[in-house]
Amino acid sequence: MCLAIPAKILEIRGSHARVDFGWGVIREVDISLVDANVGDYVLVHAGYAIQVMDKEAAEETIRIWRMILEESAISVKG
């Protein structure tokens, strides 16, 4: 199974971009496979942006990930 995570583009330098995955997690990813701009949300898999996402879909996906991670943290502590 493959997993891709949405991230917001903060800065672009050539074919690479600094992206924000949320929770202060900022990484550099390759954006050569997509036509994206600063402020766009992209779906990132294995260090590559593979798709530009609609803002609402990206934010909903991020919200669901937060719920999953918070539930996981609660059950581990519990």
N, C-alpha and C positions, 0 to 999 in steps of 0.2 A: 504494500500500500504506500502511496506517495502522499506527502503532506506539504501543503503550501500555505503560507501565512501572509495576510495583508499587511502592508506597511506604507507609510506616507513618505513621499520624496521630499527631503529637506534641501538638498543641494545636488547639482549635477556637475561632474567634471569629466568631460569626454564621454566614454561609454560606461562610466561608473557613477553611482549616486550614493549619497548618505541617506539612509532611510530610517524612519522611526517606527519600531514595532510596538511601541507603547511601553509603559512602566519604566521609561528611561533607557530602553534598549535601542541603541543606535548602532547600525552596522553599515558597511559599504557593500553594495551589490552591483552586479553587472546588469546594465539595462540595454545592452546591444540588441536584444531580441524584441524590444517594444519601442513604440514611439510615445515617450512620456515626458512630462514637464514637471517642474517644481510645483508641489502642492497636490499632484496626482497621487492616487493610491494604486499600488501595484501588488500583484500576487507574487510572492517570492518562494522559489523552491531551489534548494541546493546552491544558494548564492546568486541565482539568476532571477530577474524579474521576468515572469513568463506571460503576464497579462496585465493590462491596465484595467482597473476596477472602477465601477461607479461608486461615488462617495457613500451613498446610502447603504449599498450592499457591503462595502468594506467596513463601515462603522458597525453594521449589524453583526457581521462576522466577528469583529473584534469584541463586541459586547458578549457574544456567545462564548468566545474563548475565555474571556474574563470569568464568566459564570462557571465554566468547566474547571478552570484552574483554582478558583476560590473554593469550589466544592471539594476538589482533590485535596487542597490544603487542610480543610476542615476534617475530612475523613482520615487523613494521616495523623493529625493531632489527636483526634477523638478517641 
